[in-house]
Amino acid sequence: MLSNYGEVMENASLEHYNTYGIKTYSKYLVKVDSIDHLLELINYLAKSQISYLVLGKGSNVILPDTPYNGCIISLEKLHKIVINNEEVEVECGVLLSELVTKTIANNLAGFANFATIPGTLGGALVGNASLNKDASLYHYLEKLVVIKDNNLVTLTKDDIKYSYRDSSFKNTKDILVKATFKLKKGEQEKLLKEVTTIKEKRLQTQPKGVKSAGSVFKNPDGYAAGKLIDDLGLKGLQIGDAAISLVHANFIVNLGSSTSKDIKKLIEIIQEKVYNTYGVTLELEQKIIEWD
Ligand SMILES: Cc1cc2nc3c(=O)[nH]c(=O)nc-3n(C[C@H](O)[C@H](O)[C@H](O)COP(=O)(O)OP(=O)(O)OC[C@H]3O[C@@H](n4cnc5c(N)ncnc54)[C@H](O)[C@@H]3O)c2cc1C
């Protein structure tokens, strides 16, 4: 029974499990309550031939409009952070904002850059999320526990490939469970100021109080995706309730009841116009999910 592994919701609305707020459903949603139960759940689902997808905050995904005939696994209850001098052991359901607050409170430097990214540690490691190309969580990673082929394995940084907004976990069924980082001592006051500066800058440059999943496209080499789109005068272009943000052209926002179809159509139009004008292919930073 699914309830052996955590809290179960049936015909679960996923509207609050994706930051676009796409109104879609899943047959099951399980909030696993321990790493052991997560492993048992994966084996149970395999035996029962129920497909699954792990979601963090859903802040980097475009979910399908159609309901999922499988099981969404949420790691939101796996949010333990253990700090031992400069070593930080973190479960992958932890929100980055919480990780930043806790490490700074312990006078540890390295994570301030991640304060404004609204996802979980697991999602951030999968997509190698960062504020800029030079900062990466992997820089501080010592080891990572993952579920691979239904078993728990411990990886070191050398076992993992990562690059700009990419990692070897993308497009696999591996589940990231727990990471250990080695940080450096820092001055709390200075780190808090750094966070405030980053937050203020974000408020000025990105849409606020709207539903989005952050930057839609990766910045192609030598270009800023937002500038290419803005220069084409595409800000404000709208399909259904999905629109290119008036504040930042690399953001698509859901103005109310946008569907996944609307967002994907807008993406296609942008890619086509940018390619036809500049000969530049815009690659998605967000992940279009297809249920399996
Ligand atoms: C307002 C806003 C600002 C943003 N700013 C930034 C930014 O500055 N830089 C940046 O890089 N990103 C940014 N993002 C995008 C997003 O927040 C990050 O990519 C974030 O790290 C995604 O984490 P998540 O938990 O939401 O992942 P999700 O969207 O839930 O998942 C992303 C992918 O990872 C998989 N996944 C999630 N957790 C696990 C796990 N534990 N094990 C295995 N697979 C898993 C999912 O299946 C999915 O394929 C922004 C988003 C928003 C809405």
The ligand as an ORCA input file, in Angstrom:
! r2SCAN-3c Opt
* xyz 0 1
  C      11.006     33.168    -10.160
  C      12.010     32.107    -10.525
  C      13.363     32.422    -10.547
  C      14.304     31.440    -10.907
  N      15.635     31.770    -10.923
  C      16.549     30.847    -11.275
  C      17.958     31.167    -11.309
  O      18.382     32.267    -10.999
  N      18.818     30.210    -11.709
  C      18.399     28.952    -12.054
  O      19.239     28.125    -12.409
  N      17.096     28.615    -12.009
  C      16.156     29.525    -11.632
  N      14.832     29.181    -11.597
  C      14.412     27.824    -12.022
  C      14.258     26.821    -10.864
  O      13.898     27.466     -9.664
  C      15.514     26.011    -10.624
  O      15.881     25.313    -11.779
  C      15.317     25.036     -9.457
  O      16.561     24.533     -9.090
  C      14.386     23.867     -9.787
  O      14.159     23.148     -8.580
  P      12.773     22.419     -8.306
  O      12.881     21.757     -6.992
  O      11.654     23.356     -8.485
  O      12.811     21.359     -9.482
  P      11.541     20.812    -10.296
  O      11.079     21.874    -11.234
  O      10.554     20.240     -9.364
  O      12.227     19.650    -11.129
  C      13.142     19.910    -12.149
  C      13.601     18.556    -12.721
  O      14.347     17.875    -11.723
  C      13.728     16.630    -11.392
  N      13.897     16.471     -9.938
  C      13.522     17.315     -8.958
  N      13.926     16.861     -7.761
  C      14.575     15.695     -7.994
  C      15.227     14.722     -7.169
  N      15.319     14.871     -5.841
  N      15.769     13.637     -7.764
  C      15.683     13.466     -9.111
  N      15.092     14.332     -9.943
  C      14.537     15.442     -9.382
  C      12.288     16.739    -11.850
  O      11.742     15.471    -12.188
  C      12.443     17.634    -13.072
  O      12.842     16.862    -14.190
  C      13.869     30.140    -11.236
  C      12.502     29.814    -11.188
  C      11.571     30.795    -10.832
  C      10.123     30.428    -10.775
*
